[in-house]
Amino acid sequence: MTDKNRSWVEEFEKDEELYFNNLKQLNKFLESYQNIIINQDNKNEKRQKEILHLETLEISDNELHQKDSQNLWNTLHYNLITDKVSFRGKDLTKHDSLKLLKELNNPAERKELWISYMTLGKKIAPGLVELVKLRNKIAKEKGFTNFYELKLYSQELNADSLNDIIDELRNKLDPIYSVVKKNIDRRIRDKFRIKDGSPLKPWHYMDPYFQKYQKEDWDLKKFKQTDFLKQILNVFKAYDIQLEEIVARSYFTEDKNKSPESFCLNIDRNKDIRISCNIDSDINGLKVILHELGHAVYEEYLGMDLPFLLKQPSSIFLSEGIALLFERLIMDSSIQDSINLDVSIQEKNFFENILVNLYWTITVVKFEQELYVNPDQDLNKLWWELVEDIQQISPSDDPNILGLPVWATKSHLTTLPVYYQNYLLGQVLASQFEFTLNKVNNNQWFSQEGIVKLKENIFSLGKLYPWKAIVKKCTGMDMNPEFLINQLTKVKE
């Protein structure tokens, strides 16, 4: 993912096929002889068997289905990370395209760039629909209605609980989102001199999907220190968080030959943890760094005595919750002072951005649910109906634009299926963790006491227990969206 060499992809395909075959054989062996091999009184052994079963659910028993699925995934993934955006005679990286979209003031140029950015969807959509159908075949082999249901089950989740949380968020936040959205639209109309009453189109927003929004001066002021990453590590060290070796192995600078995605990867579950991202020395770069360092903290402090299968975060969204909690350190005075940050990050503006992102996330989650229920429906129509209903963005009346498979440009649908709900649940948990840990040290979770509690009650336990037990152990309650709702309610005040 950090190099676009096709030969690496081909080598990966071979290794992956061998790995899946070995894993499948191991799971079958344990299924047949578990009463002899596994000590039913040993919680560690029973939990490992549970995890192995969940992790192998999406591996098909039909070798042809599995091979077709993996080959198609690899091809689409390669196309996604190597694609360039053609704009006025130049081939731009996605990173450069996003920066340019923030800078362009001519609506016609913005529209042209937006369309070019979304054109990738035409290349990806047919293969993605085929991949969804293959995944559904595999799910039905395993007794599930579709792959979405299988994938949630493998994450110890279910659609009813997820949709209950979404319904509660929307019921309580829709009126607030509407007010915030109208205020954002007013600022954009003023900037581009668009008459009141004229609907804004997707290309008028600073982000092509309107998945985030922030005050423009956040991007205009650079940090005074070029080594802000080093300063952040010094702050972390004061709270007994040692990440220097991880940072030394990581790749933070922009590179046209690198994947545009940001990620933290635990290579061997034995301390070889690496981060890759493309960052600028600005506020956005700081948010990305803090987020990925949050993932790294979780991976670094997993219990080293845990067996391999349990030496991982209790759930993906628990890891996202920690990463999003650390991202909020952008408002922490110790971080701001360490890098001489010369712009004030207002809590109201920060949570306004979280609200915008939350509604984008709900849009993707709802779309993906329907995608797996019926991949043959008019997916472009479904996409714009959800965007209009949830994000309150009017679709274009141009049939050529309505015919663009914008949804297919979102790489997660291809490369990380049924993943987006982890961002939503992660935000819910970040607020719940913040509320709980603030009680530990005078309304300041980022403290030695707070970090110790995270290490003892979450990180060190790995996947030894289901995520619900971990959340209850750390916070004393079940997952509850009320804390996020309370924080986001304040953005209207």
C-alpha positions as a printed Julia matrix, in Angstrom:
493×3 Matrix{Float64}:
   0.0     0.0     0.0
   3.02    2.3     0.13
   4.25    1.42   -3.37
   2.29    0.99   -6.6
   4.55   -1.69   -8.08
   2.24   -4.21   -9.79
   4.62   -7.11   -9.11
   4.09   -6.61   -5.38
   0.35   -6.96   -5.91
   0.83  -10.23   -7.8
   3.14  -11.58   -5.08
   0.61  -10.56   -2.45
  -2.15  -12.44   -4.31
  -0.15  -15.68   -4.18
   0.74  -15.28   -0.5
  -2.83  -14.4     0.38
  -4.25  -17.44   -1.4
  -1.84  -19.72    0.48
  -2.69  -18.02    3.79
  -6.44  -18.39    3.27
  -6.08  -22.07    2.4
  -3.98  -22.75    5.5
  -6.34  -20.8     7.72
  -9.34  -22.64    6.34
  -7.71  -26.02    6.95
  -6.8   -25.05   10.51
 -10.33  -23.95   11.27
 -11.8   -27.18    9.84
  -9.37  -29.22   11.92
 -10.35  -27.39   15.09
 -14.05  -27.72   14.27
 -13.64  -31.49   13.98
 -11.46  -32.06   17.03
 -12.22  -29.1    19.3
 -13.53  -31.29   22.14
 -10.19  -33.1    22.23
  -7.82  -30.21   21.5
  -9.49  -27.27   23.23
  -9.81  -27.15   26.99
 -13.38  -25.92   27.42
 -12.52  -24.65   30.91
  -9.7   -22.49   29.53
 -11.22  -19.1    28.59
  -8.2   -18.16   26.47
  -8.5   -21.27   24.32
 -12.26  -20.94   23.92
 -11.94  -17.28   22.96
  -9.23  -18.05   20.4
 -11.5   -20.62   18.78
 -14.34  -18.09   18.67
 -12.11  -15.47   17.05
 -10.71  -17.91   14.5
 -14.25  -18.89   13.54
 -15.32  -15.25   13.15
 -12.22  -14.3    11.15
 -12.65  -17.17    8.69
 -16.36  -16.63    8.06
 -15.75  -14.56    4.93
 -13.41  -17.17    3.41
 -15.39  -19.23    0.94
 -15.45  -23.02    1.03
 -15.7   -22.79   -2.75
 -12.14  -22.27   -4.01
 -13.31  -20.69   -7.28
 -15.51  -18.14   -5.48
 -12.68  -17.27   -3.1
 -10.11  -16.9    -5.88
 -12.43  -14.79   -8.05
 -13.25  -12.56   -5.09
  -9.62  -12.01   -4.1
  -8.41  -11.4    -7.66
 -11.17   -8.88   -8.29
 -10.47   -7.16   -4.96
  -6.78   -6.84   -5.79
  -7.45   -5.46   -9.28
  -9.93   -2.86   -8.03
  -7.67   -1.91   -5.14
  -4.75   -1.37   -7.51
  -6.91    0.81   -9.76
  -8.09    2.88   -6.8
  -4.61    3.66   -5.5
  -3.01    4.31   -8.91
  -5.77    6.43  -10.44
  -5.02   10.07  -11.22
  -7.44   12.97  -11.59
  -7.15   14.64  -15.01
  -7.71   18.38  -14.76
  -6.8    20.94  -17.41
  -3.91   19.0   -18.88
  -2.52   17.75  -15.58
  -2.73   14.38  -13.86
  -3.25   15.09  -10.16
  -3.03   12.8    -7.18
  -6.17   12.61   -5.08
  -4.33   14.46   -2.32
  -3.48   17.33   -4.69
  -7.03   17.35   -6.07
  -8.49   17.8    -2.6
  -6.09   20.65   -1.87
  -6.96   22.32   -5.17
 -10.69   22.01   -4.52
 -10.2    24.02   -1.33
  -8.41   26.77   -3.24
 -10.49   27.21   -6.41
 -12.91   30.15   -6.25
 -14.44   29.79   -9.7
 -17.59   27.59   -9.43
 -17.22   26.41  -13.04
 -13.66   25.22  -12.37
 -14.77   23.58   -9.14
 -17.51   21.7   -11.0
 -15.02   20.56  -13.64
 -12.58   19.28  -11.01
 -15.35   17.58   -9.02
 -16.62   15.74  -12.1
 -13.09   14.65  -13.01
 -12.53   13.42   -9.45
 -15.72   11.35   -9.55
 -15.08    9.9   -13.01
 -13.11    7.06  -11.41
 -16.47    5.66  -10.34
 -17.17    4.61  -13.92
 -14.08    2.38  -13.88
 -14.79    0.89  -10.47
 -18.59    0.49  -10.32
 -19.06   -2.58  -12.58
 -16.31   -4.53  -10.8
 -17.54   -3.44   -7.39
 -21.09   -4.65   -8.1
 -19.65   -7.96   -9.31
 -17.56   -8.16   -6.13
 -20.63   -7.47   -3.96
 -22.46  -10.35   -5.66
 -19.49  -12.67   -5.09
 -19.39  -11.67   -1.44
 -23.11  -12.34   -1.12
 -22.61  -15.82   -2.6
 -19.98  -16.55    0.03
 -22.28  -15.25    2.78
 -25.13  -17.48    1.64
 -22.78  -20.48    1.71
 -22.3   -19.71    5.4
 -26.01  -19.37    6.14
 -26.32  -15.56    6.08
 -28.78  -13.47    4.08
 -26.01  -11.34    2.59
 -22.4   -10.33    3.15
 -23.31   -7.25    5.19
 -25.03   -9.46    7.74
 -22.07  -11.87    7.79
 -19.54   -9.1     8.24
 -21.41   -7.49   11.13
 -21.73  -10.88   12.81
 -17.98  -11.43   12.45
 -17.47   -8.11   14.28
 -19.85   -9.19   17.08
 -22.42   -6.66   15.88
 -25.88   -6.85   14.35
 -27.83   -4.58   12.01
 -30.71   -3.95   14.43
 -28.45   -2.56   17.17
 -26.49   -0.48   14.65
 -29.64    1.0    13.12
 -31.08    1.7    16.58
 -28.03    3.86   17.31
 -28.33    5.61   13.95
 -32.03    6.28   14.56
 -31.31    7.73   18.0
 -28.57    9.96   16.6
 -30.78   11.24   13.79
 -33.86   11.72   15.98
 -31.94   13.94   18.36
 -29.44   15.58   16.01
 -31.36   16.16   12.76
 -32.68   19.58   13.9
 -29.19   20.61   15.01
 -27.6    19.38   11.8
 -30.15   21.38    9.78
 -29.2    24.6    11.58
 -25.46   23.93   11.21
 -25.88   23.01    7.54
 -27.84   26.21    6.81
 -25.11   28.29    8.45
 -22.43   26.53    6.4
 -24.46   27.04    3.22
 -24.81   30.73    4.0
 -21.04   31.11    4.31
 -20.52   29.28    1.02
 -23.15   31.41   -0.74
 -21.4    34.53    0.49
 -18.04   33.26   -0.73
 -19.22   32.31   -4.23
 -21.88   35.05   -4.47
 -24.72   32.6    -4.96
 -28.23   33.98   -4.55
 -30.34   32.94   -1.59
 -32.72   30.18   -2.53
 -30.42   28.75   -5.18
 -29.48   25.23   -4.07
 -25.82   24.52   -3.54
 -24.34   21.61   -5.46
 -21.77   19.06   -4.26
 -18.84   20.9    -5.87
 -19.51   24.07   -3.89
 -18.32   22.39   -0.68
 -14.68   22.29    0.37
 -14.73   18.49    0.41
 -16.07   16.59   -2.63
 -18.36   14.43   -0.47
 -19.03   17.05    2.22
 -17.54   14.59    4.67
 -15.91   17.38    6.64
 -16.14   21.11    7.11
 -13.93   23.49    9.0
 -13.13   27.16    9.2
 -10.87   28.07    6.32
  -8.27   29.79    8.48
  -7.4    26.37    9.9
  -5.55   25.69    6.66
  -3.95   29.09    6.24
  -1.64   29.16    9.23
   1.35   26.84    9.29
   3.06   25.69   12.43
   6.08   27.66   13.59
   8.04   24.46   14.18
   8.8    22.03   11.38
   9.43   19.19   13.8
   5.96   19.2    15.35
   5.85   15.41   15.32
   8.86   15.29   17.62
   7.18   17.75   19.96
   4.03   15.64   20.12
   6.11   12.57   21.0
   7.73   14.53   23.84
   4.28   15.35   25.24
   3.24   11.7    24.94
   6.42   10.59   26.69
   5.47   12.69   29.71
   2.38   10.51   30.04
   4.38    7.28   29.63
   3.43    6.74   25.99
   6.54    5.64   24.08
   6.07    5.73   20.3
   9.51    6.81   19.03
  10.35    3.45   17.46
   7.01    3.31   15.66
   7.51    6.8    14.23
  11.03    5.88   13.08
   9.56    3.01   11.02
   6.74    5.12    9.58
   6.22    7.16    6.41
   4.53   10.53    6.92
   5.52   12.65    3.93
   3.61   12.88    0.67
   4.77   10.69   -2.2
   3.03   10.32   -5.57
   3.9     6.59   -5.55
   2.24    6.04   -2.19
  -1.3     5.05   -1.33
  -3.39    8.18   -0.66
  -4.96    6.49    2.37
  -3.75    6.97    5.95
  -3.37    3.87    8.09
  -1.62    2.26   11.05
  -0.6    -1.36   10.56
   0.62   -3.92   13.08
   2.79   -6.05   10.8
   3.46   -9.04   13.07
   1.58   -8.37   16.34
   5.02   -8.29   17.91
   5.83   -4.56   18.05
   6.47   -4.02   14.31
   3.87   -1.26   14.04
   3.99    1.28   11.19
   2.06    4.34   10.09
   1.65    5.64    6.55
  -0.04    8.92    5.65
   0.35   11.98    3.44
   0.38   15.04    5.66
   0.96   18.76    5.39
   2.32   20.79    8.28
  -1.03   22.33    9.07
  -4.07   21.72   11.24
  -5.39   18.93    9.03
  -1.99   17.23    9.15
  -2.01   17.46   12.93
  -5.44   15.8    13.11
  -4.31   12.94   10.88
  -1.13   12.43   12.93
  -3.0    12.38   16.24
  -5.56    9.94   14.83
  -2.98    7.45   13.54
  -0.91    7.78   16.72
  -4.07    6.87   18.62
  -4.26    3.61   16.68
  -0.55    3.08   17.32
  -0.94    3.57   21.09
  -3.56    0.81   21.2
  -1.36   -1.58   19.18
   1.79   -0.74   21.16
   0.26   -1.53   24.54
  -1.53   -4.76   23.68
  -0.69   -7.42   26.26
   2.49   -9.11   25.04
   1.6   -12.31   26.9
  -1.6   -12.72   24.87
  -1.69  -15.48   22.23
  -1.45  -14.31   18.61
  -5.18  -14.45   17.84
  -6.03  -12.32   20.88
  -3.18   -9.85   20.41
  -5.3    -7.3    18.56
  -7.86   -4.62   19.48
 -11.11   -5.95   20.9
 -12.95   -4.52   17.89
 -12.17   -2.27   14.94
 -14.48    0.45   16.24
 -12.87    0.3    19.69
  -9.58    1.09   17.97
 -11.33    3.84   16.0
 -12.78    5.16   19.24
  -9.29    5.48   20.73
  -7.94    7.07   17.52
 -10.78    9.6    17.47
 -10.25   10.29   21.18
  -6.59   11.08   20.48
  -7.59   13.21   17.49
  -9.46   15.43   19.95
  -6.11   16.26   21.56
  -5.88   18.96   18.92
  -7.81   21.03   21.48
  -5.49   20.06   24.36
  -3.33   22.9    25.67
  -0.28   20.66   26.18
  -0.32   19.7    22.48
  -1.02   23.24   21.27
   1.72   24.73   23.46
   4.28   22.11   22.44
   4.08   23.1    18.78
   3.45   26.82   19.32
   0.13   26.57   17.56
  -0.81   30.07   16.47
  -4.49   29.47   15.76
  -7.16   28.8    18.33
  -9.05   25.54   17.83
 -12.5    26.31   19.13
 -14.41   23.37   20.6
 -17.59   24.52   18.83
 -15.87   24.49   15.42
 -14.25   21.12   16.12
 -17.54   19.44   17.0
 -19.29   21.14   14.09
 -16.86   19.26   11.87
 -17.59   16.01   13.75
 -21.33   16.55   13.17
 -20.81   17.04    9.43
 -18.62   13.94    9.28
 -21.13   11.92   11.3
 -23.91   12.61    8.81
 -21.63   11.69    5.92
 -20.79    8.45    7.73
 -24.47    7.62    8.24
 -25.0     8.17    4.5
 -22.31    5.64    3.58
 -23.5     3.11    6.16
 -27.09    3.26    4.92
 -25.97    3.03    1.29
 -23.79    0.01    1.96
 -26.61   -1.78    3.76
 -28.86   -1.35    0.72
 -26.03   -2.21   -1.69
 -25.76   -5.72   -0.24
 -29.53   -6.17   -0.01
 -29.93   -5.49   -3.74
 -26.82   -4.75   -5.84
 -28.95   -4.73   -9.03
 -31.02   -1.69   -8.07
 -30.36    1.8    -9.46
 -27.43    2.57   -7.16
 -26.88    6.09   -8.5
 -30.49    6.96   -7.67
 -30.17    5.37   -4.22
 -26.98    7.34   -3.55
 -28.46   10.74   -4.32
 -31.66    9.99   -2.41
 -29.61    9.25    0.71
 -27.33   12.25    0.2
 -30.35   14.53   -0.11
 -32.2    13.02    2.85
 -29.29   12.68    5.29
 -26.68   15.27    4.27
 -29.29   17.69    2.88
 -27.34   18.26   -0.35
 -29.35   18.76   -3.52
 -28.31   16.55   -6.42
 -27.51   18.1    -9.77
 -30.25   18.2   -12.4
 -27.66   17.31  -15.06
 -28.34   13.68  -16.14
 -24.65   13.19  -16.95
 -23.73   13.99  -13.35
 -26.61   11.95  -11.94
 -25.25    9.07  -14.01
 -21.83    9.22  -12.36
 -21.36    6.38   -9.83
 -20.05    8.72   -7.14
 -20.52    5.99   -4.53
 -17.97    3.76   -6.28
 -15.19    6.32   -5.78
 -15.33    5.72   -2.03
 -12.59    3.13   -1.71
 -13.91    1.6     1.53
 -16.83   -0.01   -0.31
 -14.3    -1.97   -2.35
 -11.27   -2.46   -0.14
 -12.76   -2.42    3.37
 -16.32   -3.71    3.07
 -18.72   -3.1     5.94
 -16.17   -0.91    7.69
 -17.74    2.54    7.74
 -19.95    1.87   10.75
 -16.72    1.64   12.75
 -16.19    5.39   12.35
 -19.71    6.07   13.58
 -19.43    3.75   16.58
 -15.91    5.04   17.16
 -17.22    8.6    17.62
 -19.86    7.3    20.03
 -17.18    5.54   22.08
 -14.73    8.46   21.92
 -17.29   10.66   23.67
 -18.14    7.93   26.17
 -14.44    7.35   26.96
 -13.84   11.09   27.27
 -16.74   11.51   29.69
 -15.65    8.54   31.82
 -11.92    9.31   31.87
 -12.49   12.98   32.65
 -13.74   11.82   36.06
 -10.35   10.28   36.77
  -8.37   13.53   36.75
 -10.22   16.82   37.16
 -12.06   16.84   33.85
  -8.88   16.07   31.9
  -8.75   12.58   30.41
  -5.29   13.1    28.87
  -3.36   12.51   32.06
  -1.13    9.83   33.53
  -4.13    8.45   35.41
  -6.3     8.42   32.29
  -3.63    6.67   30.19
  -3.08    4.05   32.9
  -6.8     3.29   32.91
  -6.81    2.9    29.11
  -3.79    0.6    29.25
  -5.22   -1.57   32.02
  -8.87   -1.73   30.98
  -8.62   -1.7    27.19
  -5.2    -1.99   25.54
  -3.63   -4.8    27.57
  -6.72   -7.02   27.27
  -6.54   -7.21   23.48
  -9.34   -9.4    22.16
  -9.51  -11.57   25.27
 -13.1   -10.45   25.86
 -15.9    -9.33   23.51
 -15.99   -5.57   22.91
 -19.13   -5.12   25.04
 -17.31   -6.45   28.1
 -14.31   -4.18   27.43
 -16.5    -1.08   27.09
 -18.33   -1.92   30.31
 -15.06   -2.56   32.15
 -13.64    0.81   31.12
 -16.74    3.01   31.37
 -19.0     1.09   33.76
 -21.85    1.04   31.23
 -22.93   -0.28   27.84
 -22.2     1.72   24.7
 -24.35    4.84   24.85
 -24.66    7.55   22.14
 -25.99   10.06   24.67
 -22.51   11.47   25.39
 -21.83   12.21   21.72
 -25.31   13.69   21.33
 -24.7    16.0    24.32
 -21.41   17.23   22.84
 -22.88   17.84   19.4
 -25.95   19.59   20.77
 -23.66   22.4    21.92
 -22.64   23.39   18.38
 -26.01   25.08   17.89
 -25.63   27.22   21.01
